[in-house]
């Protein structure tokens, strides 16, 4: 991914929007909480650390998943991103407990 780009990944039942920042990676739920639209198709604002829903304009925080603007009022999930020298991985719920 290029810096400032988002891409959708489907992993099992999880729809994830992976976003590349300048030095960070972000992973949030890829379904707008207002309506069923892909957030990965929206515009990334790295200065504000948000991802915009392309359909209705709601802005979601890349760090918390909280909506910053209407019409969305509910947050989307956020996921931990683990970066190594060769890959970018997203830790899904329950993975940490399973690895113990």
C-alpha distance (Angstrom), angle and dihedral (degrees) to the residues before:
residue distance angle dihedral
X1 . . .
X2 3.77 . .
X3 3.80 119.4 .
X4 3.81 108.6 -83.0
X5 3.80 94.3 21.5
X6 3.80 130.2 120.3
X7 3.79 129.3 -155.5
X8 3.78 132.4 -173.9
X9 3.79 121.6 -125.1
X10 3.80 125.4 -175.9
X11 3.80 112.4 -150.6
X12 3.77 112.6 175.5
X13 3.80 106.1 -58.3
X14 3.81 92.9 -16.7
X15 3.81 122.5 99.6
X16 3.80 106.3 -162.2
X17 3.79 131.9 -173.0
X18 3.81 108.1 -152.9
X19 3.80 113.4 -160.1
X20 3.78 127.3 -168.9
X21 3.78 116.0 -144.3
X22 3.78 127.4 -174.3
X23 3.81 94.2 -84.3
X24 3.82 100.2 -9.8
X25 3.78 139.2 68.0
X26 3.80 124.0 -144.9
X27 3.80 131.2 -164.1
X28 3.79 122.4 -167.5
X29 3.78 135.5 161.2
X30 3.79 109.0 -76.3
X31 3.80 97.0 -142.7
X32 3.81 118.2 87.6
X33 3.81 108.4 -125.0
X34 3.81 90.5 -137.5
X35 3.80 97.2 55.0
X36 3.80 137.2 -10.4
X37 3.81 100.0 -85.0
X38 3.79 128.7 130.2
X39 3.79 113.2 -106.2
X40 3.82 91.2 -160.6
X41 3.81 87.9 71.9
X42 3.80 90.6 60.1
X43 3.77 131.8 88.0
X44 3.80 121.7 -83.1
X45 3.81 118.6 -140.3
X46 3.80 107.5 -166.5
X47 3.82 93.2 -178.7
X48 3.81 90.6 59.3
X49 3.84 93.4 29.5
X50 3.82 92.4 -128.6
X51 3.77 140.5 130.0
X52 3.80 117.9 -147.5
X53 3.79 124.3 -141.8
X54 3.79 103.0 -124.8
X55 3.80 94.3 -147.3
X56 3.82 104.8 53.3
X57 3.81 104.0 6.0
X58 3.80 101.9 -114.9
X59 3.80 112.2 156.9
X60 3.81 119.1 -140.8
X61 3.80 125.4 -161.9
X62 3.79 110.8 -117.8
X63 3.81 90.4 -148.0
X64 3.81 102.0 45.5
X65 3.82 105.7 16.4
X66 3.81 89.3 -129.6
X67 3.81 116.5 142.5
X68 3.80 112.9 -116.2
X69 3.81 95.4 -168.0
X70 3.80 139.9 29.3
X71 2.95 148.1 -72.3
X72 3.83 87.6 49.7
X73 3.81 113.5 69.2
X74 3.83 102.1 168.3
X75 3.80 126.2 71.1
X76 3.80 125.4 -117.7
X77 3.81 120.2 -133.0
X78 3.79 121.2 -91.1
X79 3.78 124.3 -150.8
X80 3.78 134.0 -155.4
X81 3.80 114.2 -107.1
X82 3.81 118.7 -148.7
X83 3.81 116.2 -162.2
X84 3.79 124.0 -165.4
X85 3.79 131.4 171.6
X86 3.80 91.8 -87.5
X87 3.81 107.9 26.2
X88 3.77 149.9 27.3
X89 3.80 114.0 -136.5
X90 3.79 133.3 -177.0
X91 3.80 118.5 -143.1
X92 3.79 108.8 -137.5
X93 3.82 124.4 -152.6
X94 3.79 111.6 -77.2
X95 3.82 94.9 19.4
X96 3.80 94.4 104.0
X97 3.80 92.5 52.9
X98 3.80 91.6 46.6
X99 3.80 92.4 53.4
X100 3.82 94.6 54.7
